[in-house]
Structure formats: structure tokens, C-alpha cells
Amino acid sequence: MCTTDGDHAPAQWRGLGEDSEIPFDDATLGNGESEGSEQNVEAFAADAGPVQGVEEILAGQDADALVTLLESTPPDAAAQTDITAQTAANVC
């Protein structure tokens, strides 16, 4: 990503979009404040609907479960190819 001055912007963590965060209170994924209200794990999972993402799959588990999932997930070769092409096309 380039700044308006044409320099590279430093890498940073960003949300993936609306609803991409999961509450984490009392060392439990899905427990705590979410979008302005307190929720327990059961309420968080019930609000998920039919689409199951990482948040719903890991609800009720601890941070180690998230680390394990992230470390065991193989890279997406197509996404890596796309980002290489985008990077080459968008050199500052």
C-alpha cells in the first residue's frame, strides 16, 4: 500500500470488515462485549446464523484453539499468486 506521497505505508493489523471481531473475555472466544452489548458464548453462537466462520467454529474455546487453527491452516496458493501480481502492479 502506498501513501499519498508515494512511499510504502507500514504493515498493520486491520479488521476484515464488519462483524470480523470476536469477543474474548474470561479467556473464552465468543464471551464478552460485541457491537456494544455483552454476550455469552451461547448468545454469540446463536446470533451467527447459518454461515459458520472462524468466530463461530471457535466460540467457547480458548486462544490456544485459535493459534492452533491459524498455524495448521495451509496457505492459499491462488491468493498468494494474486497478492504477488497485485504487489508488482502497485509498486510505489
C-alpha positions as CSV (number, residue, x, y, z in Angstrom):
1,M,0.0,0.0,0.0
2,C,1.3,3.4,-0.9
3,T,0.9,6.7,0.9
4,T,-0.2,9.9,-1.0
5,D,3.5,10.9,-1.0
6,G,4.3,7.7,-3.0
7,D,6.0,5.9,-0.1
8,H,5.2,2.5,1.3
9,A,2.8,2.6,4.2
10,P,3.9,0.3,7.1
11,A,2.1,-3.0,7.5
12,Q,-0.6,-3.0,10.1
13,W,-3.3,-5.2,11.5
14,R,-6.8,-4.3,10.3
15,G,-10.3,-5.8,10.7
16,L,-11.6,-7.8,7.9
17,G,-14.8,-5.8,7.8
18,E,-18.0,-5.5,9.8
19,D,-18.5,-8.4,12.2
20,S,-14.9,-9.6,11.8
21,E,-14.1,-9.4,15.5
22,I,-14.9,-11.9,18.2
23,P,-15.3,-11.0,21.9
24,F,-12.7,-12.6,24.2
25,D,-13.4,-12.1,27.9
26,D,-12.5,-14.6,30.7
27,A,-10.1,-16.4,28.2
28,T,-13.1,-17.6,26.2
29,L,-13.7,-16.8,22.5
30,G,-17.2,-15.5,21.9
31,N,-17.7,-14.3,25.5
32,G,-17.8,-10.6,26.2
33,E,-18.7,-7.2,24.5
34,S,-19.7,-7.4,20.9
35,E,-21.1,-4.4,19.0
36,G,-22.0,-2.6,22.1
37,S,-23.6,-5.3,24.1
38,E,-22.4,-8.1,26.5
39,Q,-22.9,-11.6,25.2
40,N,-22.1,-15.0,26.5
41,V,-20.9,-17.8,24.2
42,E,-24.3,-19.2,23.7
43,A,-25.8,-15.8,22.6
44,F,-22.8,-15.2,20.3
45,A,-23.2,-18.5,18.6
46,A,-27.0,-18.1,18.3
47,D,-26.5,-14.7,16.5
48,A,-24.3,-16.3,13.9
49,G,-27.0,-17.7,11.6
50,P,-26.4,-20.4,9.1
51,V,-22.9,-19.2,7.9
52,Q,-20.2,-20.7,10.0
53,G,-16.9,-18.7,10.1
54,V,-13.8,-19.0,12.3
55,E,-15.7,-17.0,15.0
56,E,-18.5,-19.5,15.2
57,I,-16.3,-22.6,14.9
58,L,-14.1,-21.5,17.8
59,A,-16.8,-20.0,20.1
60,G,-16.4,-21.3,23.6
61,Q,-12.8,-22.3,23.1
62,D,-9.6,-20.5,24.3
63,A,-6.9,-18.5,22.5
64,D,-4.8,-21.7,22.1
65,A,-7.5,-23.1,19.8
66,L,-7.3,-20.0,17.6
67,V,-3.5,-20.3,17.4
68,T,-3.7,-24.0,16.6
69,L,-6.2,-23.3,13.8
70,L,-4.1,-20.5,12.3
71,E,-0.9,-22.5,12.5
72,S,-2.4,-25.6,10.9
73,T,-4.2,-23.8,8.0
74,P,-2.2,-24.2,4.8
75,P,-1.6,-21.1,2.7
76,D,-3.9,-20.5,-0.2
77,A,-1.7,-20.8,-3.3
78,A,-4.2,-18.8,-5.5
79,A,-4.3,-16.0,-3.0
80,Q,-0.5,-15.9,-2.8
81,T,-0.3,-15.7,-6.6
82,D,-2.9,-12.9,-6.6
83,I,-1.1,-10.8,-4.0
84,T,2.2,-11.2,-5.8
85,A,0.6,-9.9,-9.0
86,Q,-1.1,-7.0,-7.2
87,T,2.2,-6.1,-5.5
88,A,4.1,-6.0,-8.8
89,A,1.3,-3.9,-10.4
90,N,1.2,-1.4,-7.5
91,V,4.8,-0.5,-6.8
92,C,5.2,2.9,-5.2
